[in-house]
Structure formats: structure tokens, C-alpha cells
Amino acid sequence: MVTTLGICAPGAMGSAIGACAVATGHRVVWASQGRSRDTVARAEEDGLTDVGDLGALLETSDVVLSVCPPHAAVDVAAEIAAHGYAGTVIDANAISPATMGRVQRTLASGGATVVDASIVGPPPRGEDRTRLFLAGAGAERFAALFADAPLHIVDLHAAPPAASALKMAYAAWSKGSAGLLFAVRAYASHAGVEDALLDEWERSQPDLAERSDRQAADAGPKAWRWVAEMEEIAATLDDASLPDGFHHAAAEVFHRLRGHRGGPPPAIEDVVADLLDPPTDD
Amino acid sequence: MVTTLGICAPGAMGSAIGACAVATGHRVVWASQGRSRDTVARAEEDGLTDVGDLGALLETSDVVLSVCPPHAAVDVAAEIAAHGYAGTVIDANAISPATMGRVQRTLASGGATVVDASIVGPPPRGEDRTRLFLAGAGAERFAALFADAPLHIVDLHAAPPAASALKMAYAAWSKGSAGLLFAVRAYASHAGVEDALLDEWERSQPDLAERSDRQAADAGPKAWRWVAEMEEIAATLDDASLPDGFHHAAAEVFHRLRGHRGGPPPAIEDVVADLLDPPTDD
């Protein structure tokens, strides 16, 4: 039975998942070393126990959860392997099957076993809108941690990397189409046909104006970490001999929006302005 | 006043537009030279008068309408110019502002003036779902042809190429997102997670499964001519310094579906099969 769950580098998602396990009576530990004050405050509020550094976290955890920005997934696996951790790691990152394979091999080199996982939905905060997909041996053991939590555990009863593949397919539409929509709005503005486009959408695609606004607000603050996710999806489609251009383009769109990290939800007009006059701060 | 409308190379769209003008009491002419028996039969049914060849068409027309597959737009303009036609040409093709500029210069070399136009919606057949957008001098004159027809004329009261730009923006989403959706379905099938994706869509994106089916049926038979339209849109976005990859990818998706030209509406499963195992007939 799992008694202690360790969460590597919890962001908004990891911390909320930790809170779910705390609420169902488990001990959840994390390592505050090198993390921001905001992260510390959030982890405290979520009832996570700070054990200091990664070595201490690995020593006390029955199961470790890795949920981080996609570009950091392999590095996190390498840090865990460097400690010789021989337990179970749930990798819930938005990464391609190929990257999942690299994570698996990296962790195996340190002695760990891996459960392929992925997440769809917002950080689980009581509304039961978040699914955590699991593929592979060990899934049931992890699922028991969240039996009564506002986090719906879906055991795919499939071999890895089914959970990563599902996430790639899901986000390929949900985020890829958001990037496309932003590019369309930016072009219409550039060409001076925005009012005419919104009039035509009102007639024939009545959800798109509202969708532009809603997705601008949602995507803006997260765009910085969606860049790597789009590149993971592009690589995933290319590995399947499908066109990878949708998601390279979406990566470029989100890259131009990186300045909204940590800021308030932008309006579609702010998104359009960034796409047409990209920031040059790096 | 316009009394005779000439329609260059009428396909399903051009023939239906011609029928609208016939219904409002105008003479509509076309040239059957080199066209298929199906086209001849459709034009006869729509009340279009066959004048034989392009030269005769240009001689008798007050206004000429060009509506053809996007890849043929400049060639059609060149044929008209080669006849020294000095009247008005309405170019309603789905082409980029840059291609519209080439059409305009080509026609001007023969003496013609051009009205920038574009079409959104299906061939107008009595349901009033189709809009024809016009930009530039001469728009009102053409609009009078369709005063009572099931074709909604929208004068953008803007300089060219506003109508072409609007079409690019509109189709960038409507067709670009269809291409993305097909690629996502193909990947999910390839990776063996199609059932899991459809389950998750049922929970959180309940319109997408039905949309896949509907857009597969709609796009399949037209995909062969959407390839060039997607390339026009890619060039349009690139000219605006926006990412062009979405529509290069969509062009590749529709290229793989070209075998459905003239066939029955395919199921999404047929579309997926073509994307994963592209035809190699050319």
C-alpha cells in the first residue's frame, strides 16, 4: 500500500494533485530547495510536507509523481536516476511517446520503474473536471491514492506509451486549434478585415468570437510552457508520418505569447498584438 | 446596366451562381469547349446559354465572373487577357492578396478592370446560406444582378484585396481546422488510442466526434482543390509574418485525400486510412 507520495517540483498542477492525496489521508512530500516563495506558499496551503531536497524526497516516498513543463521531463528523470532511486515513478508529463521512452530508459538506468501517465483538464480543485490517465503495470496502486478525490483516475488498461499518446492526440486539437485561431485573428487584424470576419462568423460560425476571447485568456499565462508541448506533438505526428507543421506553427504562436507568463489573462486583442509584433526579449 | 453575365469555366459553384442570375431575369452565358458532359448537363439545367468558346463569351458579356479552383485563377486571367477583353471581371476565387494582385495585373494587361470578390458557403441553391463578398469599384453594378437571388451579396465598402483577405481568414479556420482534426484522428488511430480519445472528447469536447464525421463527408470530395487553397493561405500568413505551417500541413492532409474527387462523401475512417497510408497514384 502506498503511504507516502513524493511530488517532484510541484507547479500549479502538481500541488493540486498533492492536495487531493492529502485530502484522502496520505502523506505527500516535496522538496522546496531552489523553488520560489509562491510555490512554497502554495505547497503549504495544499498540506504538502517539505522534506528539503530531492534526495530526502526519494528516500521517504513509496511513489514519486513527475509533473513539470514538458521541456524539463527528461532532466527531472535524470536527477531522479542520479540518486539511484529504485521505486516507482509516475510520469504524467505532456510528452511524446518517444520522449516517454527516453524518460523510461533514463529512470531505469537508476533502477526505477515507470508508469506512463498524462493529465487532461485544469488543476483538480474540487470540481471533478480533471482526468489522470494511466498506462502500464502499477496503475492500480497509484489509483488507490485518489479513490475519493476530485481527480478522475482512468486506467487505460493498455501498455505504455498509451497515456502519453492520448495526451498528444488530445492536446493536438485543444491547444493546436487555439494556436490556429489566434493566427487567424491576427491575420484578419493585419489585413483590416477583422470586423468583416467577425460579422461572417456571427452568421456561420457563431462560437468562434467567444472562443477567441476565452482561449486567449486561458492560453496567455500558460503559453510559455505550451511551446515545448507543441514541439512534442509535432515530433509525435512526424514519427507517425503525419504532417508536423500544424504544431510547429502553434509552437511559434505560443512562443510569441511567452510574455504573459505570470500575468493576468490577456484579451484576444493583446494576443493579436503580440503575434503581429512579437516580443524580442530573448 | 448589366444584361449579360459570362461565367468562365463554371463548376458546381459557378453554375449555381449563374442559375441565380438567370432566375432574376438576366442572360448568363458560358463556353462548353473542352468541358465535361456532366458540366454541360449542369449548365443546361441551370439555364446557362452555351456560346461555344471563351472568345464568344467575352464578346457578348457585360461582366465576366471567374470562379475556378484556386490553382487555375491566374491561368484563367491570362486566357481572358489574351483575348484583349476590356470589360469588368469579378474574380471570386479563393486566392491570397498577392495572387489577387497577379490576377489584377494580368487582366489589366489585356485592358480589363477587376472587382475583388470571394465566396463563403455552399453553391447557392435556394437556401440563402451563401455570401459573395465584393471589394472595389464596380461592386454595386454586380450586386444588382442578384437582387432577389439566394445569394447574399456583401459589399465590403473596402479597397481590394479585402474580399480575398477575408476569404483567406475565413478558410484559414474552417478548412485549416478540418485538416488539423483529420490529422488528430489519424494519429489517435495510429497510436491505438482512438477509443480513449473519443471517450475523453465525449466528456470534454462533445462536438468533436460528430464534427469529424461531418467534415470528413464534406471535405473528402473537395479536398483535391483545397490543396491549392491551403497553399494560398500559407502564403498569405507568411506575407503577414505569421506562421505558415498550419496550412502547409493542411495542404498535405488534403493532398492525401485527393482520391475522393468525384466520389461519395467518405467516412472519417476512410479519411484516417488515407492519411495513414497515402495514395501514390501521382
Interface residues (C-beta under 8 A of the other chain):
Chain A: P97 V120 G121 R129 R131 F133 V154 L156 A158 A162 A165 L166 M168 A169 Y170 A172 W173 S174 G176 S177 G179 L180 L181 A183 V184 A186 Y187 A188 H190 A191 G192 V193 A196 L197 E200 R203 S204 Q205 L208 T236 L237 A240 S241 L242 P243 D244 G245 F246 H247 H248 A249 A250 E252 V253 L275 L276
Chain B: P97 V120 G121 R129 R131 F133 V154 L156 A158 A162 A165 L166 M168 A169 Y170 A172 W173 S174 G176 S177 G179 L180 L181 A183 V184 A186 Y187 A188 H190 A191 G192 V193 A196 L197 E200 R203 S204 Q205 L208 T236 L237 A240 S241 L242 P243 D244 G245 F246 H248 A249 A250 E252 V253 L275 L276
